[in-house]
Amino acid sequence: MSDLLMSYMSRKSEAAPLAVFRVLFGLMMVWSVIRFWYNGWIQKLYLAPTFHFNYYGFEWVQPIGLWTYLLFVLCGLSALAVTLGYHYRIAIVVFFLSFTYIELMDKTTYLNHYYFVSLVSFLMIFLPAHVYFSLDAKRNPDRACQYIPQWTIDVIKLMLCIVYFYAGLAKLNSDWLLDAMPLKIWLPSKYDIPIIGGLLQYTWTHYAFSWGGALYDLSIPFLMLFRRTRGVGFAMIVGFHLLTRVLFPIGMFPYLMIASALIFFDSTRLHCAVTRVSHWLRIDMSQFDNHRYYQESTISIQKAKIALFSVFFVLQLLLPFRYLMYPGELFWTQEGFRFSWRVMLVESAGSAMFKVVDLQSGKRFYVDNANFLTPFQEKQMAFQPDFILEYAHRLEAYYEEIEGKELAVYVDCFVAMNGRLSQRYIDPQVDLTKIEESFRHKDWILPMKDEIEGL
């Protein structure tokens, strides 16, 4: 076994695939920051709200007022430096830290592709993505290398395979496959899309999309890993993601996944592509095509990276299954739902009315959520239990400071999920101020009056 591992670790590849990935990943991130700023989302999502929902354990991560704009500038400039391969090591660390800080400022904005970007940028800190077709290699010829270890490319491939395959596994449930939910809710509303809008009204289309989506996610890793099927796989990736971009407002994610998939192609083909682009840009490739092979400075550093990546990928393989530690229906309780590549599987809507009770006098009043939350925050809060608990504690702190009395907070919450009738979600007799957030099961969530079969 050790001989096989050492043989694999000694394999080399053209550095072009990792360089292409670096350039396209960086460009996507630059454009994402510009787009975020242009659309006014910094103000809307991070400065306008008076209260932000925090990730458990990261309560200290908060928007920093107008300095938040500077944080986005730093994120955008570091992404540009990553694209150019300029002071790459510093740039990718700064990008990872700034982007992840932005992601953690408010979990209301959680998206799977934000999580993907943080994970990939973390991996790239330890990869030699700057030794080819970069300003670093141009400025310092001793750093330029045409060949790199094959595994430094394969770790990105593995990350992409996990994303697709786990997204496919998550679709193997009765709501998605047997009831075509939530596509049966979403697709008919797209009637105004030219050419295909009419087709989206048919039930058979909803099932075709559901089954096709599951098969697509499960098959893409295998199609892209083998040369004979790679062209078909990439055509499916382009078609699928462009279609989802037309149907759903999911930002840069489709383009990011299309660009990322290029890393699966043969290194010689990507080397030719880089050579062609460099010719258009009048870049002398002789400084990069030097037949040199990149190696870690010491064996101990190489072993440390192997250990780090091993732990990283074991966590990525296990983390999506943490929901098995909790009782109840995952889609309903949301316990273990995030960070598990469960993409667009649930359509939930809720209403939550909070009651504040004076424990001394018994007087009570109901809270107008609009006084504390933006419409988007209120919408997200109403069907996610960790949001509800955090908000209840915020109400407790706010009103106790005003009243100077010990208060209790209760919620009357109803949720409708994937076309089911609305039902009470949280036990209305539970004083939420007595409950602290933790990884323990939230037994104050009432059970769903239905069952979803599958993973």
C-alpha positions in Angstrom: 0.0 0.0 0.0 2.8 2.4 0.9 4.5 1.7 -2.4 1.3 2.5 -4.3 1.0 5.8 -2.4 4.6 6.8 -3.0 4.2 5.9 -6.7 1.1 8.1 -6.9 2.8 11.0 -5.0 5.7 10.9 -7.4 3.6 11.3 -10.5 3.9 14.7 -12.3 1.7 16.7 -14.6 1.8 19.8 -16.6 1.1 22.8 -14.3 -1.4 24.3 -16.8 -4.6 22.8 -15.3 -3.9 24.3 -11.9 -2.9 27.6 -13.5 -6.1 27.7 -15.6 -8.2 26.9 -12.5 -6.4 29.7 -10.5 -7.0 32.3 -13.2 -10.7 31.4 -13.8 -11.4 31.0 -10.1 -9.9 34.4 -9.4 -11.8 36.1 -12.2 -15.1 34.6 -11.0 -14.4 36.0 -7.5 -13.4 39.4 -8.7 -16.6 39.6 -10.7 -18.6 38.3 -7.7 -17.3 41.1 -5.5 -18.0 43.8 -8.2 -21.5 42.3 -8.7 -22.2 42.3 -4.9 -21.1 45.9 -4.6 -22.9 47.1 -7.7 -26.3 45.6 -6.7 -26.1 47.3 -3.3 -26.1 44.1 -1.4 -23.3 45.2 1.1 -25.7 47.9 2.4 -28.8 45.7 2.2 -27.4 42.6 3.8 -24.7 43.7 6.2 -25.2 47.4 7.0 -29.0 48.0 7.0 -29.9 45.2 9.4 -29.6 46.1 13.1 -29.3 42.4 14.1 -27.3 39.6 12.4 -27.8 35.9 12.8 -24.5 34.2 13.8 -23.1 30.8 13.2 -22.7 28.8 16.4 -19.1 29.3 17.7 -18.6 32.4 15.4 -20.7 34.9 17.3 -17.6 37.2 17.3 -17.8 37.6 13.5 -19.8 40.7 12.9 -20.1 43.4 10.2 -17.7 46.3 10.9 -19.8 49.2 9.9 -18.6 51.2 6.9 -15.3 49.3 7.2 -17.3 46.4 5.7 -16.8 48.1 2.3 -13.0 48.0 2.9 -13.3 44.3 3.6 -14.9 43.8 0.2 -12.2 45.8 -1.4 -9.6 43.7 0.2 -11.4 40.5 -0.9 -11.7 41.8 -4.5 -8.1 42.9 -4.7 -6.8 39.7 -3.3 -8.9 37.8 -5.8 -7.4 39.9 -8.6 -3.9 39.1 -7.2 -4.8 35.4 -7.2 -5.9 35.6 -10.8 -2.6 37.2 -11.8 -0.5 35.0 -9.6 1.0 38.1 -7.9 2.3 37.5 -4.4 0.1 34.5 -4.6 0.7 33.0 -1.2 -0.3 36.2 0.6 -3.1 36.9 -1.8 -4.8 33.5 -1.4 -4.6 33.6 2.4 -6.0 37.1 2.4 -8.8 36.1 0.0 -9.7 33.0 2.1 -9.8 35.0 5.3 -11.7 37.9 3.9 -14.2 35.9 1.9 -14.8 33.5 4.8 -15.3 36.4 7.2 -17.9 37.9 4.9 -19.6 34.5 4.7 -19.7 34.1 8.5 -21.1 37.6 9.2 -24.7 36.5 8.8 -25.9 33.0 8.2 -29.1 34.4 6.6 -27.0 34.6 3.4 -25.8 31.0 3.5 -25.4 29.4 0.1 -23.7 26.2 -0.8 -21.4 27.8 -3.3 -20.1 30.3 -0.7 -19.1 27.3 1.3 -17.5 25.8 -1.8 -15.5 28.9 -2.4 -14.2 29.0 1.2 -13.1 25.3 1.0 -11.4 25.6 -2.4 -9.6 28.8 -1.4 -8.4 27.0 1.7 -7.0 24.1 -0.4 -5.3 26.6 -2.8 -3.3 28.0 0.1 -1.2 24.8 0.0 -1.1 24.2 -3.8 1.6 25.5 -6.2 -0.9 27.3 -8.4 1.5 30.2 -8.9 4.5 28.5 -10.4 3.1 28.6 -14.0 1.6 31.4 -16.0 1.8 33.9 -13.2 3.5 37.2 -12.3 5.3 35.5 -9.5 6.9 33.1 -12.0 7.7 35.9 -14.4 9.3 38.1 -11.7 11.3 35.2 -10.3 12.3 32.7 -12.9 13.7 30.4 -10.2 10.1 29.9 -9.0 8.7 29.1 -12.5 8.0 25.4 -13.1 6.3 23.6 -16.0 5.5 20.5 -14.0 3.9 19.9 -10.6 2.8 16.8 -8.7 -0.3 15.3 -10.1 -2.0 15.1 -6.6 -2.0 18.9 -6.4 -4.5 18.9 -9.3 -6.4 15.9 -8.1 -7.3 17.5 -4.8 -9.4 20.1 -6.6 -11.0 17.3 -8.7 -11.8 15.4 -5.6 -13.5 18.4 -4.0 -15.6 18.9 -7.1 -16.5 15.2 -7.2 -17.7 15.3 -3.6 -19.9 18.4 -4.3 -21.6 16.7 -7.3 -21.9 13.2 -5.8 -23.2 14.3 -2.4 -25.7 16.7 -4.1 -26.9 13.6 -6.1 -27.2 11.4 -2.9 -29.2 14.2 -1.2 -31.8 14.0 -4.1 -32.5 10.3 -3.4 -35.5 11.0 -1.3 -39.3 10.5 -1.8 -40.0 14.2 -2.0 -37.6 14.8 -4.9 -38.1 11.5 -6.8 -41.7 10.5 -6.1 -43.4 13.9 -5.6 -41.1 16.1 -7.8 -40.9 18.5 -4.9 -40.0 21.3 -4.7 -39.7 21.6 -8.5 -43.4 21.1 -8.9 -43.8 24.4 -7.0 -41.0 26.4 -8.6 -41.2 25.5 -12.3 -44.8 26.5 -13.1 -43.9 30.1 -12.0 -41.4 30.3 -14.9 -44.2 30.3 -17.5 -42.8 33.5 -19.1 -39.5 32.1 -20.1 -39.3 32.0 -24.0 -39.6 28.6 -25.7 -39.5 26.4 -22.6 -42.0 28.3 -20.4 -45.0 26.3 -21.6 -43.2 22.9 -21.0 -42.6 23.9 -17.4 -46.3 23.7 -16.7 -46.5 19.9 -17.2 -46.2 17.4 -14.4 -44.1 15.1 -16.5 -41.5 17.9 -16.9 -41.2 18.3 -13.2 -40.5 14.6 -12.8 -38.1 14.7 -15.7 -36.2 17.5 -14.1 -36.2 15.8 -10.7 -34.9 12.4 -11.9 -32.6 14.0 -14.5 -31.1 16.2 -11.8 -30.4 13.3 -9.5 -28.8 11.2 -12.3 -26.8 14.2 -13.5 -25.2 14.9 -10.1 -24.4 11.2 -9.4 -22.9 10.6 -12.9 -20.9 13.7 -13.5 -17.9 12.7 -11.3 -17.5 9.4 -13.2 -18.1 11.0 -16.6 -15.4 13.7 -16.0 -12.8 11.3 -14.5 -12.6 9.2 -17.7 -11.2 10.6 -21.0 -13.7 8.8 -23.2 -16.8 10.3 -21.5 -15.3 13.6 -20.5 -16.6 15.5 -23.5 -20.1 14.3 -22.8 -19.8 15.1 -19.1 -18.6 18.6 -19.8 -21.4 19.2 -22.3 -23.9 18.1 -19.6 -22.2 20.5 -17.1 -22.5 23.4 -19.5 -26.1 22.6 -20.5 -27.3 21.9 -16.9 -25.7 25.0 -15.3 -26.8 27.4 -18.1 -30.4 26.0 -17.7 -30.4 26.4 -13.9 -29.1 30.0 -14.4 -32.1 30.7 -16.7 -34.5 29.1 -14.3 -33.2 30.2 -10.9 -31.5 33.4 -9.5 -28.4 31.6 -8.2 -25.8 34.2 -9.1 -22.3 33.1 -10.2 -22.6 29.5 -9.1 -23.3 28.1 -12.6 -20.4 29.9 -14.2 -18.1 28.9 -11.3 -18.9 25.2 -11.7 -18.5 25.4 -15.5 -15.1 27.0 -15.2 -14.0 24.7 -12.4 -14.8 21.6 -14.5 -12.0 22.5 -17.0 -9.5 21.1 -14.5 -10.6 17.6 -15.4 -9.3 17.9 -19.0 -5.9 16.6 -20.1 -3.0 18.7 -19.1 -1.6 18.8 -22.6 -4.9 20.2 -24.0 -5.0 22.9 -21.3 -1.3 23.7 -21.9 -2.2 24.3 -25.6 -5.0 26.5 -24.5 -2.7 28.5 -22.3 -0.2 28.8 -25.1 -2.8 30.1 -27.5 -4.1 32.7 -25.0 -0.5 33.8 -24.2 0.0 34.3 -28.0 -3.0 36.6 -28.1 -1.7 38.5 -25.1 1.8 38.6 -26.4 3.2 36.8 -23.4 6.5 34.9 -23.8 5.8 31.3 -22.7 9.5 30.3 -22.8 9.9 31.6 -19.3 7.2 29.2 -18.1 7.8 26.2 -20.4 11.2 25.4 -18.8 10.7 21.7 -18.1 11.4 22.2 -14.4 9.5 20.2 -11.8 8.1 21.7 -8.7 9.0 20.0 -5.4 8.4 20.8 -1.8 11.5 22.2 -0.1 11.6 19.4 2.4 10.0 15.9 2.8 8.5 17.0 6.2 6.5 19.7 4.5 5.2 17.3 1.9 4.1 14.8 4.6 2.5 17.6 6.6 0.4 18.6 3.5 -0.6 15.0 3.0 -1.7 14.7 6.6 -3.6 18.0 6.3 -5.4 17.1 3.1 -6.2 13.6 4.5 -8.0 15.1 7.6 -9.7 17.7 5.4 -11.2 15.2 3.0 -12.2 12.8 5.8 -14.2 15.6 7.3 -15.7 16.5 3.9 -16.8 12.9 3.5 -18.3 12.5 7.0 -19.7 16.0 7.7 -22.8 15.6 5.3 -23.8 12.5 7.3 -23.9 14.2 10.7 -27.7 14.5 10.4 -27.8 10.7 11.2 -27.0 11.7 14.8 -30.3 13.5 15.2 -33.8 12.1 15.4 -36.6 13.4 13.2 -36.9 14.5 9.6 -33.8 16.4 8.4 -35.7 18.7 6.0 -38.0 19.6 8.9 -35.6 20.0 11.8 -32.8 21.4 9.7 -30.3 19.7 12.1 -27.3 18.8 9.9 -28.7 20.4 6.8 -26.1 23.1 6.1 -22.6 22.3 4.8 -23.8 19.0 3.3 -24.4 19.9 -0.4 -28.2 19.7 -0.1 -28.9 22.0 -3.0 -32.4 23.4 -3.6 -34.2 20.5 -2.1 -36.7 22.3 0.1 -39.3 25.1 -0.3 -40.4 26.2 3.2 -42.5 29.1 4.3 -43.2 30.0 7.9 -44.8 32.5 10.2 -43.5 33.2 13.7 -45.2 35.3 16.4 -43.1 35.9 19.5 -44.6 36.6 22.9 -42.7 38.3 25.7 -43.9 37.6 29.2 -43.1 39.5 32.4 -42.4 36.7 34.9 -43.3 38.8 37.9 -46.6 40.4 36.8 -47.6 38.0 34.1 -48.1 40.8 31.6 -47.4 39.9 28.0 -47.1 41.5 24.6 -46.4 40.3 21.0 -43.4 41.5 19.0 -43.5 43.2 15.7 -40.6 41.3 14.0 -40.2 44.2 11.4 -38.8 46.3 14.2 -35.8 44.1 14.5 -35.4 42.2 11.2 -35.4 42.9 7.5 -38.0 41.1 5.4 -35.4 38.7 4.1 -34.2 37.9 7.7 -37.7 37.4 8.9 -38.5 35.1 6.1 -35.4 32.9 6.8 -35.9 33.0 10.5 -39.5 31.7 10.4 -38.6 28.1 9.4 -35.1 27.6 10.8 -34.9 26.6 14.5 -31.5 28.0 15.3 -32.6 31.3 13.9 -35.7 31.3 16.0 -33.7 30.5 19.2 -31.1 33.2 18.5 -33.8 35.8 17.8 -35.6 34.9 21.0 -32.4 35.5 23.0 -32.0 38.8 21.2 -35.6 39.8 22.2 -34.9 38.8 25.8 -31.7 40.9 26.0 -33.4 43.9 24.3 -36.5 44.0 26.4 -34.8 43.2 29.7 -32.5 46.2 29.2 -35.6 48.4 28.7 -37.9 46.9 31.4 -35.2 45.9 33.9 -37.2 42.7 34.6 -36.8 39.0 34.0 -38.7 38.0 30.9 -39.7 34.8 29.1 -40.0 34.5 25.3 -42.3 32.1 23.6 -43.1 31.6 19.9 -46.1 30.4 18.0 -44.6 29.2 14.7 -46.2 27.5 11.8 -44.3 26.1 8.8 -45.3 24.7 5.4 -42.7 22.6 3.6 -42.7 21.2 0.0 -46.4 21.6 -0.6 -47.6 20.2 2.7 -50.2 22.0 4.8 -48.8 24.3 7.4 -48.3 22.8 10.9 -47.1 24.1 14.2 -43.3 24.0 14.2 -42.1 24.9 17.7 -43.6 23.9 21.1 -45.4 27.1 22.2 -45.1 26.2 25.9 -41.2 26.3 25.8 -39.5 29.4 27.1 -36.8 29.8 24.6 -34.7 32.0 26.9 -34.0 28.9 29.0 -32.4 27.1 26.1 -28.8 27.7 25.0 -27.6 26.9 21.5 -25.6 23.8 21.1 -25.0 20.8 18.9 -27.6 18.8 20.9 -30.9 17.8 19.4 -33.5 20.5 19.6 -36.3 18.5 21.3 -38.6 21.6 21.3 -39.1 21.2 17.6 -42.5 19.5 17.1 -42.4 16.4 14.9 -43.5 16.6 11.3 -46.8 14.9 10.5 -45.4 13.1 7.6 -42.3 11.0 6.6 -39.8 11.5 3.9 -38.1 8.3 2.7 -34.5 8.2 1.5 -31.2 9.8 2.4 
